[in-house]
Amino acid sequence: MTNILIALVLILLIATLVQVLRVSELLSELKNQDVNEVTNKDNATQSRILLIVGTLFLGSVVWQFVNWIPLMLPPASSVHGAVIDSLMQFTMLLIIFVFFITQPLLFWYGYKYNKSKENPIAFFYPHNNKLEVIWTVVPSIVLTAVILYGLSAWDKITNADTTDSQIIELYAKQFDWTARYAGEDNTLGFSNYKLVKGPNQLGVDLTDVFAQDDVVIKEVHLAVNKPVLLKMRSRDVIHSAFLPHFRVQMNCVPGMITQFAFTPTQTTAEMKIQEGEDFEFVLLCNKICGAAHYNMQMKFVVETEEEYTAWMASQKTVNNTLTKKQ
C-alpha cells in the first residue's frame, strides 16, 4: 500500500510540474516573449545553480568516502590478494586525485564565465601546440605506466607456481557447489558427465585408480599459508566462482576446466577476531545463473595445518562413500 501511495504522489508531482510549465508558456505568449530565448539573467541563474549543484555533488562524494569505505571488504586474506589491493588503491588514488582537480575547475569556470553583463568574457584561446603535446603525452605516459603495472600484477597472479599446491575441484550446477579433494596422491580421478548418475553427481570414474582416494564434500577446509589450486567445472550454464576475501574469481564453463591458484594467509578464527564472530569465508556465484542464483554459497574454512590434517583424516573417500550408496 505504501509503494502505491508513493507512486501516486510521484505521478501527481510530475503532472503538477507539467501544468506549471504549461502555464509559464501561456504567460510568455501573452507577453509576446520567446520561451526559447536564453537571456543574460537565465545564464546567471543557471551558472549559480551549476555552482551549488557542483558543490553539493563534491560534498556527497566526500561523504560517501567517509561513510562507505568502512563497509568495504577488509584487506585480502591471500598472498596474491595483497597485489590486487595495491593495484586497486594505486588506481583509485590516481583517479580521485584527477577528479578533485578537474571537477571543481569545471563547476567554477562554468559559474565564473557565464554569459551575462556582470561577468567578464573568457579569453578565446583556440589552439596551442605545446599544450596539446602536454595533455596528450602526459596522460599517455601515466596510462601506460598503469597498464604495465596491471599487466605485471596479472602475470604474477595467473602464472603462480602450482607445483606444491593442494588440488581441489569446484563443481558448479544450478544451484549449488560441490568440492572434490585430490586425496593423498594429489591427482584428481577422471570424471565424465556421462557418469553422472544417482549419488555420483560429479560423474567420477570409480574405476580410475586416481579417483580412489578423492574426497567429495560440501564444505571446503584449507590450511593457512599452504598453496591451493582450484580446478573448476560446470554441469549446466556458466557460473562464476567468487571468493571475495581471497580476491579469487574465475568462470566455471561447461565442457572445459578452468583454474585459479592462491594461498590463504589468515585463518577463519583470526578473521572472526577482526570482523566479528559471525564472519565466514564464503564461495559465491558471481554470474546470474538462474532463479535460485542467490542460493549458490559454500562455506570455506581456513585453519592451522594441524586442524586441517585432523579434518582431512576424518573424511571418507569417494571409493567408500559412492560405492556403498550404489
C-alpha positions in Angstrom: 0.0 0.0 0.0 2.8 2.4 0.9 4.5 1.8 -2.5 1.2 2.6 -4.3 0.9 5.9 -2.4 4.4 6.9 -3.2 3.8 6.1 -6.9 0.7 8.2 -6.9 2.5 11.1 -5.2 5.2 11.0 -7.8 2.7 10.9 -10.6 0.9 14.0 -9.1 4.2 15.9 -8.7 5.1 15.2 -12.4 1.6 16.3 -13.5 1.9 19.5 -11.4 5.3 20.3 -12.9 3.9 19.8 -16.4 1.0 22.2 -15.7 3.3 24.8 -14.2 5.5 24.7 -17.3 2.4 25.0 -19.5 1.1 28.0 -17.6 4.6 29.6 -17.9 4.5 29.1 -21.7 1.0 30.6 -21.9 2.1 33.7 -19.9 5.1 34.1 -22.1 2.8 34.1 -25.2 0.6 36.8 -23.6 3.7 38.9 -23.0 5.0 38.2 -26.6 8.1 36.6 -25.2 10.1 33.8 -26.9 10.2 31.0 -24.4 13.2 29.5 -26.1 15.3 32.7 -25.8 18.2 32.4 -23.3 18.7 35.8 -21.6 21.7 37.0 -19.6 19.5 36.6 -16.5 19.0 32.9 -17.4 22.7 32.4 -17.8 23.5 34.0 -14.5 20.8 31.9 -12.8 22.0 28.6 -14.4 25.6 29.3 -13.5 24.7 29.8 -9.8 22.7 26.6 -9.9 25.7 24.8 -11.5 28.0 26.0 -8.7 25.6 25.0 -6.0 24.9 21.6 -7.5 28.6 21.0 -8.2 29.5 21.9 -4.6 26.8 19.6 -3.2 28.0 16.8 -5.6 31.6 17.1 -4.4 30.4 17.2 -0.8 28.3 14.0 -1.4 31.4 12.3 -2.9 33.4 13.1 0.3 30.5 11.9 2.4 30.4 8.6 0.5 34.1 8.0 1.1 33.8 8.7 4.8 30.7 6.5 5.3 31.2 3.7 2.8 34.9 2.9 2.9 34.5 1.2 6.3 31.8 -1.1 4.7 34.2 -2.3 2.0 35.9 -5.7 2.1 38.8 -6.0 4.7 42.3 -6.4 3.4 42.8 -9.5 1.3 43.3 -12.9 3.0 45.6 -14.3 0.3 49.1 -13.6 -1.0 48.0 -12.5 -4.5 45.1 -10.5 -3.0 47.6 -8.1 -1.5 48.9 -7.4 -5.0 45.3 -6.8 -6.3 44.6 -4.5 -3.4 47.8 -2.5 -4.0 46.9 -2.1 -7.7 43.3 -1.1 -6.8 44.5 1.5 -4.3 47.0 3.0 -6.7 44.4 3.2 -9.5 41.7 4.7 -7.2 44.1 7.3 -5.7 45.1 8.4 -9.2 41.5 8.7 -10.3 40.5 10.6 -7.2 43.5 13.0 -7.5 42.5 13.9 -11.1 38.8 14.0 -10.2 39.3 16.6 -7.4 41.3 18.8 -9.7 39.1 18.7 -12.8 35.6 18.8 -11.3 35.9 21.9 -9.1 37.5 23.7 -12.0 34.6 22.6 -14.3 32.0 24.0 -11.9 33.9 27.1 -11.0 34.6 28.2 -14.6 31.0 27.4 -15.6 30.0 29.9 -12.9 32.7 32.5 -13.4 32.4 32.8 -17.2 28.6 32.6 -17.7 27.3 34.9 -20.4 26.0 37.9 -18.5 26.6 41.6 -18.4 28.2 41.4 -15.0 30.8 38.7 -15.7 33.9 39.0 -17.8 34.2 37.2 -21.1 36.6 34.2 -21.1 39.7 34.6 -23.2 39.4 32.8 -26.6 42.4 30.5 -26.9 41.7 28.3 -30.0 45.0 26.4 -30.2 48.4 25.9 -28.7 50.7 23.1 -29.9 52.7 23.0 -26.7 49.6 22.5 -24.5 48.3 19.9 -27.0 51.5 17.9 -26.6 51.5 18.2 -22.8 47.9 17.0 -22.3 48.3 14.2 -24.8 51.8 12.9 -23.9 51.5 13.2 -20.0 48.2 11.2 -19.8 49.6 8.7 -22.3 52.7 8.1 -20.1 50.6 7.8 -16.9 48.1 5.4 -18.5 51.0 3.3 -20.0 52.5 3.0 -16.5 49.1 2.0 -15.1 48.6 -0.6 -17.8 52.1 -2.1 -17.3 51.6 -2.2 -13.6 48.3 -4.0 -14.1 49.8 -6.5 -16.6 52.6 -7.2 -14.2 50.1 -7.9 -11.4 48.0 -10.1 -13.7 51.1 -12.1 -14.7 52.0 -12.7 -11.1 48.5 -13.9 -10.3 47.9 -16.1 -13.3 51.3 -17.7 -13.5 51.7 -18.6 -9.9 53.8 -21.7 -9.2 51.4 -24.6 -8.5 54.0 -27.4 -8.1 53.2 -27.9 -4.4 49.5 -26.8 -4.4 46.7 -28.8 -2.9 44.3 -29.6 -5.8 40.6 -29.1 -5.2 37.9 -29.3 -7.8 34.9 -26.9 -7.6 31.8 -28.4 -9.3 29.0 -25.9 -10.1 25.5 -26.7 -11.0 22.1 -24.9 -10.6 22.0 -24.1 -7.8 24.8 -25.3 -5.5 28.5 -26.1 -5.2 30.3 -29.4 -4.5 34.1 -29.8 -3.9 36.4 -32.7 -4.6 39.8 -33.1 -3.0 42.5 -34.9 -5.0 43.4 -37.0 -1.9 46.9 -38.2 -0.9 48.1 -38.7 -4.5 47.1 -35.0 -5.2 45.7 -36.1 -8.6 42.0 -35.9 -9.4 40.4 -39.0 -10.8 38.8 -39.0 -14.2 35.3 -37.7 -14.4 32.7 -37.5 -17.2 29.3 -36.0 -17.5 28.0 -39.4 -18.9 28.8 -41.0 -15.5 26.6 -38.6 -13.6 24.0 -40.9 -12.0 22.3 -41.3 -8.6 24.7 -40.3 -5.8 27.6 -39.8 -8.3 26.7 -36.2 -9.0 30.2 -35.3 -10.2 30.5 -38.1 -12.7 33.6 -39.6 -11.0 35.0 -42.7 -12.7 35.2 -45.1 -9.8 37.4 -47.5 -11.8 40.1 -44.9 -12.1 43.0 -45.6 -9.7 43.5 -41.8 -9.1 39.8 -41.5 -8.0 40.0 -44.0 -5.2 41.3 -41.5 -2.6 39.3 -38.4 -3.8 37.1 -36.8 -1.2 33.8 -35.2 -2.1 32.5 -32.6 0.4 30.1 -29.7 0.8 32.4 -27.6 3.0 36.0 -26.7 1.9 38.8 -26.7 4.5 42.2 -25.1 3.8 45.4 -25.0 5.7 46.7 -21.4 6.2 49.8 -20.4 4.2 49.5 -23.6 2.1 49.0 -23.0 -1.7 45.8 -24.3 -3.3 44.9 -24.9 -6.9 41.2 -24.7 -7.7 40.0 -26.6 -10.8 36.5 -25.6 -11.8 33.8 -27.4 -13.8 30.1 -26.6 -14.5 27.4 -29.1 -15.3 24.9 -26.7 -16.9 25.4 -23.0 -17.5 28.3 -20.6 -17.0 28.8 -20.0 -13.3 31.5 -17.8 -11.6 33.4 -19.0 -8.6 33.9 -15.9 -6.4 35.8 -15.8 -3.1 35.8 -12.1 -2.3 38.0 -12.2 0.8 40.7 -14.2 -1.1 40.3 -12.0 -4.2 39.6 -15.1 -6.3 37.2 -15.2 -9.2 37.0 -17.5 -12.2 34.3 -18.6 -14.6 33.1 -22.2 -14.5 32.4 -23.1 -18.1 30.5 -26.2 -19.3 32.7 -28.6 -21.3 36.1 -27.2 -20.0 38.2 -26.9 -16.9 39.3 -23.5 -15.6 41.6 -22.9 -12.7 42.9 -20.4 -10.1 45.7 -20.7 -7.6 46.0 -18.9 -4.4 47.5 -19.1 -0.9 45.3 -18.2 2.2 47.1 -16.0 4.7 44.6 -15.8 7.6 42.6 -18.4 9.4 38.8 -18.1 9.9 39.5 -17.8 13.7 41.7 -14.8 13.1 39.1 -13.1 10.8 36.4 -13.7 13.4 38.5 -11.6 15.9 38.9 -8.8 13.3 35.4 -8.8 11.7 33.1 -10.4 14.3 32.0 -13.8 15.4 29.6 -14.2 12.5 32.4 -13.9 9.9 32.8 -16.8 7.4 34.8 -17.2 4.2 32.1 -18.0 1.6 32.2 -19.2 -2.0 29.6 -17.3 -4.2 28.5 -17.5 -7.8 29.1 -14.1 -9.5 27.0 -14.9 -12.6 23.2 -14.5 -12.6 22.7 -18.2 -13.5 19.0 -18.6 -12.8 16.1 -18.0 -10.5 17.9 -19.5 -7.4 21.3 -18.0 -8.2 21.4 -16.4 -4.7 21.5 -20.0 -3.1 24.9 -20.8 -4.6 27.0 -20.4 -1.5 29.6 -22.8 0.1 31.5 -22.3 3.3 35.3 -22.2 3.2 37.2 -22.8 6.5 40.9 -21.8 6.8 42.6 -23.4 9.8 46.0 -24.4 11.1 47.8 -27.2 9.4 47.2 -29.5 12.4 43.5 -28.8 12.4 43.3 -29.3 8.6 45.2 -32.6 8.8 42.8 -33.8 11.5 39.8 -32.8 9.5 41.1 -34.4 6.3 41.8 -37.7 8.2 38.1 -37.8 9.3 36.8 -37.6 5.7 35.6 -40.6 3.7 37.0 -41.2 0.2 34.8 -41.4 -2.9 35.6 -45.1 -3.1 34.0 -45.7 0.3 31.0 -43.3 0.1 29.8 -43.7 -3.5 30.4 -47.4 -3.8 28.3 -48.1 -0.6 25.5 -45.8 -1.8 25.4 -47.6 -5.2 
